[in-house]
Amino acid sequence: MLAAVVSRVLSGVAQKPARRVLVASYNYSKDATFEIKKCDLYRLEEGPPLTAVLTREDGLKYYRMMQVVRRMELKADQLYKQKFIRGFCHLCDGQEACCVGLEAGINASDHVITSYRAHGISYTRGLSVRSILAELMGRRGGCAKGKGGSMHMYAKNFYGGNGIVGAQGPLGAGVALACKYLGNSEVCLTLYGDGAANQGQIAEAYNMAALWKLPCIFVCENNLYGMGTSADRAAASTDYYKRGNFIPGLRVDGMDVLCVREATKFAADYCRAGNGPILMELQTYRYHGHSMSDPGVSYRTREEVQKVRSKSDPIMLLQERMVNSQLASIEELKEIDADVRKEIDDAVQFATTDPEPPLEELGHHIYSNNPPFEVRGTNQWIKFKSIS
């Protein structure tokens, strides 16, 4: 009996390396060229290319990043229902091609600011899954030390997560003004949703950016629903890429990571050439409701959501391209999936056991570089020390 047990253990150990050898010995292509959907253009004579080259290295990177965002959001949904996460929480599963494609089209030194649906962009900007999940739970190891939560995450050259609808528009224009003032050839991606597109401050930001020719890429992530209202019931014109009026625009397939990448490169080159701002509308879809209090099926049918999942899912589309062009095998992608699940599980273990920030740190980090000073609490007798 002991021999049988040992035999089973050894056979289990031998199986995994054999699978890895099979994946490693597969004759993969180094790159492949794909046709991508033509962008609708506004006040532009030429647009992004109609083909995109995908290397095996980039394909695997995009696939893994998209899977991480998807799994992280699904885990956040679970943790919210278990009451580990509280307060506002807006998930972006279904929109993975947007955050991954946008990051692939700019430089690490460029700048990004977005709305409260920020988890995916936070990850692609360089934050770890650990720091994102810990922040969601209000823990000390979070990217904002547990003080920001779902809507307020920050990283190098990433300015949040903003809780006020559309408030990031003028802020993004301000970051772009800094880029122009410094003359560093950097650009700022300013993201907002179709609901925020109707805010007056977005129009004000358009005007200032155009007037001063700021290197600002306004990005409208049109997921078809602003909270519980469909875009065509809330907007007199749903051609969001034309909303800049005097700003050129393009409408992009936001479910195709390659289409988003090429359009972002085009827009960034346009801004870096000193032409001023440009507007991108990414046509995408969110699988979850607007927030955790929204089941997401009172204003749309389950069949609609399932139809998008089965025909336009961004991860599925990339997987099919890579497998059909021999950039990867199903077995290799399954290994990535397993590795991603482990990364998410490890991050959950860290975040759920990480301590909450102590009360005496409540006043810290008000300024980035300032001598320590006292902050008044809820009444004049309570004082907190603020350290940068």
Secondary structure, 3 states (H helix, E strand, C coil): CHHHHHHHHHHHHHHHHHHHHHHHCCCCCCEEEEECCCCEEECCCCCCCCEEEEEHHHHHHHHHHHHHHHHHHHHHHHHHHCCCCCCCCCCCCCCHHHHHHHHHCCCCCCEEECCCCCHHHHHHCCCCHHHHHHHHCCCCCCCCCCCCCCCCCCECCECCCCCCCCCHHHHHHHHHHHHHHHCCCCCEEEEEECCHHHCHHHHHHHHHHHHCCCCEEEEEEECCEECCEEHHHHCCCCCHHHCCCCCCEEEEECCCHHHHHHHHHHHHHHHHCCCCCEEEEEECCCCCCCCCCCCCCCCCCHHHHHHHHHHHCHHHHHHHHHHHCCCCCHHHHHHHHHHHHHHHHHHHHHHHHCCCCCHHHCCCCCCCCCCCEEEECCCCCCEEEECC
